[in-house]
Amino acid sequence: MDVPMKHKVEISKGTFNPRHVAIIGGYGLMGQWFSRFFSRKGCSVVISGRSGSKCARVAKKLGVQAASSNKDAIKGADLIVLSVMADRLDGVLKEISAHLEEGQRVIDITSVKSVPVKLLHKYVRKNIALGTHPMFGPSAQAKGQNFILTPTSGKERAFANDLSAYLKRSGFNVIFMSPKKHDNMIGAMLSLTHYVGFVTGDTWRSLKIHKFMTTSSTSFRFLESFVKSIVDASPELYSYLQVGVPNVHKVENEFARISREWAELTRRKDRKRLKSRMYRIERYLSRI
């Protein structure tokens, strides 16, 4: 497929307004989201992926260009978006690192940051690279969504400031934090959320709870909606979050410990202590 002619990338100091964006992993759900986003911003977009035929089909659907390889995709791009699983990032960066052009910016959008940022620093030496995490799924609108940036140096922070202004103009809430702090937060928030959803679903499967779903209460239907939203998403991504986020086991072990305490209070029919803990949780959440 044709891609834009190679040109020297120029990004004015203090501003960020890309003309041409390359999205590696562009036919995935988040890759498609960013293709639409940058297209609406007036950018020329080219995507690449492991399957050339699938890439071509998705590119046609989105009205963007398809490249035959990652190396071809990044030619002349102002911004390169790495929309791949964290465990594929090393191979992709190794493939494109020797072909990066002067002035190109590289961002990854993986759901973990400590290891991906180290890989960006390893392979993207002459260009500026930035770890980012869009905190939303492929069905979301940009306005009001959280977008995390994790700069680790002065040059990265300068680019992050420009990128932040660009994203804020589209309605994003932009948050800066270190890769380590990000991963600690993800363990306590996203990984635990997915853990609760899958464990609940697995419990229903074991109890064959579907037999009672037609007579369920409002609160059960709310929980059912939550569990299905987790289970219907990407097992490939969520399984990685369970094993790839540092110290996530500590969060899940704490959840398991507290679950056992509640189960024991229920077994002993200790209504007084159950009510006490319920009130304690209510007071805690009212202060958040």
C-alpha positions as CSV (number, residue, x, y, z in Angstrom):
1,M,0.0,0.0,0.0
2,D,1.1,3.6,-0.6
3,V,2.3,5.6,2.3
4,P,3.1,9.4,2.4
5,M,6.5,10.3,0.9
6,K,9.3,10.6,3.4
7,H,9.9,14.1,4.7
8,K,11.9,15.6,7.5
9,V,9.6,15.7,10.5
10,E,9.2,19.2,12.0
11,I,7.5,19.9,15.4
12,S,7.7,23.5,16.5
13,K,9.1,24.0,20.0
14,G,6.3,24.5,22.5
15,T,3.6,23.1,20.2
16,F,2.4,19.7,19.1
17,N,0.1,19.4,16.1
18,P,1.0,16.2,14.1
19,R,0.2,16.1,10.4
20,H,1.0,12.4,9.9
21,V,0.5,9.6,12.5
22,A,1.6,6.0,12.2
23,I,-0.2,3.4,14.4
24,I,1.5,0.1,14.8
25,G,-1.1,-2.5,15.8
26,G,-3.6,-0.2,14.1
27,Y,-6.3,-2.8,13.4
28,G,-6.8,-3.7,17.1
29,L,-9.7,-2.1,18.9
30,M,-7.7,0.7,20.5
31,G,-5.6,1.1,17.4
32,Q,-8.9,1.7,15.5
33,W,-10.0,4.2,18.2
34,F,-6.8,6.2,17.7
35,S,-7.1,6.0,14.0
36,R,-10.5,7.6,14.2
37,F,-9.3,10.2,16.7
38,F,-6.4,11.4,14.7
39,S,-8.3,11.3,11.5
40,R,-11.0,13.6,13.0
41,K,-8.1,15.9,14.1
42,G,-7.2,16.3,10.4
43,C,-4.1,14.0,10.5
44,S,-3.1,11.6,7.8
45,V,-3.1,8.2,9.4
46,V,-1.3,5.0,8.4
47,I,-1.7,1.7,10.2
48,S,0.3,-1.6,10.3
49,G,-0.1,-4.9,11.9
50,R,0.9,-8.6,11.9
51,S,-1.8,-9.5,9.3
52,G,-1.5,-7.6,6.1
53,S,-5.0,-8.6,4.8
54,K,-6.7,-7.7,8.0
55,C,-4.8,-4.4,8.2
56,A,-6.0,-3.6,4.6
57,R,-9.6,-4.4,5.4
58,V,-9.6,-2.3,8.6
59,A,-7.8,0.6,6.9
60,K,-10.4,0.7,4.1
61,K,-13.2,0.7,6.7
62,L,-11.6,3.5,8.6
63,G,-10.6,5.5,5.5
64,V,-6.9,5.5,6.4
65,Q,-3.9,4.0,4.8
66,A,-2.4,0.6,5.4
67,A,1.4,-0.1,5.3
68,S,2.9,-3.5,4.3
69,S,5.3,-3.4,7.3
70,N,6.0,-1.4,10.5
71,K,9.1,0.0,8.9
72,D,7.1,1.4,6.0
73,A,4.4,2.7,8.3
74,I,6.6,5.0,10.3
75,K,8.1,6.7,7.2
76,G,7.5,10.5,7.5
77,A,5.3,10.2,10.6
78,D,5.3,13.0,13.1
79,L,4.0,10.7,15.8
80,I,4.3,6.9,16.1
81,V,1.7,5.2,18.3
82,L,2.6,1.7,19.6
83,S,-0.8,0.0,20.1
84,V,0.4,-3.5,20.9
85,M,0.4,-5.8,23.9
86,A,3.2,-5.1,26.4
87,D,4.8,-8.5,25.7
88,R,5.1,-7.6,22.0
89,L,6.6,-4.2,22.6
90,D,10.3,-5.4,22.7
91,G,10.1,-7.0,19.2
92,V,8.3,-4.0,17.7
93,L,10.7,-1.5,19.1
94,K,13.7,-3.6,18.0
95,E,12.2,-3.7,14.5
96,I,11.6,0.0,14.0
97,S,14.5,1.5,16.1
98,A,17.0,1.7,13.3
99,H,14.5,3.4,11.0
100,L,13.3,6.2,13.2
101,E,13.8,9.7,11.6
102,E,14.9,12.9,13.2
103,G,12.2,14.6,15.2
104,Q,9.8,11.7,15.3
105,R,7.9,11.2,18.6
106,V,7.1,7.7,19.9
107,I,4.4,6.9,22.4
108,D,3.1,3.5,23.7
109,I,-0.4,3.0,25.1
110,T,0.1,-0.2,27.1
111,S,-1.7,-0.7,30.3
112,V,1.5,-1.1,32.3
113,K,4.3,1.4,32.3
114,S,7.5,0.4,34.2
115,V,8.8,-2.2,31.8
116,P,7.5,-0.5,28.6
117,V,9.2,2.8,29.5
118,K,12.5,0.9,30.0
119,L,12.1,-0.6,26.6
120,L,11.4,2.8,25.1
121,H,14.6,4.2,26.6
122,K,16.5,1.1,25.4
123,Y,15.5,1.4,21.8
124,V,14.5,5.0,21.2
125,R,17.8,6.8,21.9
126,K,17.9,9.8,19.6
127,N,14.2,10.5,19.5
128,I,11.8,11.4,22.3
129,A,9.6,8.6,23.6
130,L,6.9,8.7,26.2
131,G,4.9,6.1,28.1
132,T,1.2,6.8,28.1
133,H,-2.0,5.1,29.2
134,P,-5.4,6.0,27.9
135,M,-7.7,5.0,30.8
136,F,-10.7,4.1,28.7
137,G,-11.9,1.4,26.3
138,P,-12.5,1.4,22.6
139,S,-16.2,2.4,22.9
140,A,-15.5,5.6,24.8
141,Q,-15.7,9.2,23.7
142,A,-12.7,11.4,24.3
143,K,-14.4,14.1,26.4
144,G,-14.0,13.6,30.1
145,Q,-11.7,10.5,29.9
146,N,-8.5,10.2,31.8
147,F,-5.2,10.0,29.9
148,I,-2.0,9.3,31.9
149,L,1.4,10.5,30.8
150,T,4.6,9.2,32.5
151,P,7.6,11.4,31.6
152,T,10.9,10.5,33.2
153,S,13.2,13.3,32.0
154,G,13.2,17.0,31.2
155,K,12.9,16.3,27.4
156,E,10.1,13.9,27.9
157,R,8.3,16.3,30.2
158,A,8.6,19.1,27.6
159,F,7.0,16.8,25.0
160,A,4.4,15.6,27.6
161,N,3.4,19.2,28.3
162,D,2.8,19.8,24.6
163,L,1.0,16.5,24.2
164,S,-1.1,17.3,27.3
165,A,-2.2,20.6,25.7
166,Y,-3.1,18.8,22.5
167,L,-5.2,16.2,24.4
168,K,-6.9,18.7,26.7
169,R,-8.2,20.6,23.6
170,S,-10.0,17.4,22.8
171,G,-11.6,17.2,26.2
172,F,-9.3,14.7,28.0
173,N,-8.3,14.9,31.6
174,V,-4.5,14.6,31.5
175,I,-2.6,13.2,34.6
176,F,1.2,13.1,35.0
177,M,2.8,10.4,37.2
178,S,5.8,8.2,37.3
179,P,5.8,4.7,35.7
180,K,6.2,3.1,39.2
181,K,3.3,5.1,40.7
182,H,1.2,4.2,37.7
183,D,1.8,0.5,38.0
184,N,1.0,0.6,41.7
185,M,-2.2,2.3,41.0
186,I,-3.1,-0.1,38.2
187,G,-2.6,-3.0,40.6
188,A,-4.9,-1.5,43.2
189,M,-7.5,-0.4,40.7
190,L,-7.7,-2.0,37.2
191,S,-6.2,-5.4,38.1
192,L,-8.4,-5.8,41.2
193,T,-11.5,-4.7,39.2
194,H,-10.8,-7.4,36.6
195,Y,-10.0,-9.9,39.3
196,V,-13.3,-9.3,41.1
197,G,-15.2,-9.5,37.8
198,F,-13.7,-12.8,36.6
199,V,-13.8,-14.4,40.1
200,T,-17.5,-13.5,40.4
201,G,-18.2,-14.9,37.0
202,D,-16.3,-18.1,37.8
203,T,-18.3,-18.4,41.0
204,W,-21.6,-18.1,39.1
205,R,-20.4,-20.7,36.6
206,S,-19.6,-23.1,39.4
207,L,-23.0,-22.5,41.1
208,K,-24.8,-22.5,37.7
209,I,-26.3,-19.2,38.8
210,H,-27.8,-18.6,35.3
211,K,-30.8,-20.7,36.4
212,F,-31.9,-17.8,38.7
213,M,-31.0,-14.8,36.5
214,T,-34.5,-14.3,35.2
215,T,-35.8,-13.6,38.7
216,S,-32.8,-11.4,39.8
217,S,-33.0,-8.2,41.8
218,T,-31.9,-4.7,40.6
219,S,-28.6,-5.0,42.5
220,F,-27.9,-8.4,41.0
221,R,-28.6,-7.0,37.5
222,F,-26.1,-4.2,38.2
223,L,-23.5,-6.7,39.2
224,E,-24.3,-8.9,36.2
225,S,-23.7,-5.9,33.9
226,F,-20.4,-5.2,35.5
227,V,-19.2,-8.8,35.3
228,K,-20.3,-9.1,31.6
229,S,-18.4,-5.9,30.8
230,I,-15.3,-7.4,32.2
231,V,-15.7,-10.9,30.7
232,D,-16.6,-9.6,27.3
233,A,-13.4,-7.6,27.0
234,S,-10.0,-8.9,25.9
235,P,-8.8,-12.0,27.8
236,E,-5.4,-11.5,26.2
237,L,-5.0,-8.0,27.8
238,Y,-6.6,-8.8,31.1
239,S,-4.6,-12.0,31.6
240,Y,-1.5,-10.0,31.0
241,L,-2.6,-7.4,33.6
242,Q,-2.9,-10.2,36.2
243,V,0.6,-11.4,35.7
244,G,2.4,-8.3,34.3
245,V,1.6,-5.6,36.8
246,P,4.2,-5.5,39.6
247,N,2.9,-6.5,43.1
248,V,-0.7,-7.2,41.9
249,H,-0.6,-10.4,43.9
250,K,-0.4,-8.3,47.1
251,V,-3.6,-6.5,46.3
252,E,-5.4,-9.7,45.4
253,N,-4.1,-11.5,48.5
254,E,-5.5,-8.6,50.6
255,F,-8.9,-9.0,48.8
256,A,-8.8,-12.7,49.5
257,R,-7.9,-12.2,53.1
258,I,-10.8,-9.8,53.7
259,S,-13.2,-12.1,51.7
260,R,-12.3,-14.9,54.2
261,E,-13.0,-12.6,57.1
262,W,-16.5,-11.8,55.7
263,A,-17.2,-15.4,55.0
264,E,-16.2,-16.3,58.6
265,L,-18.5,-13.6,60.1
266,T,-21.3,-14.9,57.9
267,R,-20.7,-18.5,58.9
268,R,-20.8,-17.5,62.6
269,K,-24.0,-15.5,62.0
270,D,-22.2,-12.5,63.6
271,R,-24.7,-9.8,62.5
272,K,-23.3,-7.2,65.0
273,R,-19.8,-7.3,63.5
274,L,-21.1,-7.5,59.9
275,K,-23.1,-4.3,60.5
276,S,-20.1,-2.6,62.2
277,R,-17.9,-3.3,59.2
278,M,-20.7,-2.2,56.8
279,Y,-20.9,1.2,58.6
280,R,-17.1,1.5,58.7
281,I,-17.0,1.1,54.9
282,E,-19.8,3.6,54.5
283,R,-18.0,6.2,56.5
284,Y,-14.7,5.6,54.6
285,L,-16.4,6.0,51.2
286,S,-18.2,9.1,52.3
287,R,-14.9,10.8,52.8
288,I,-13.5,10.0,49.3
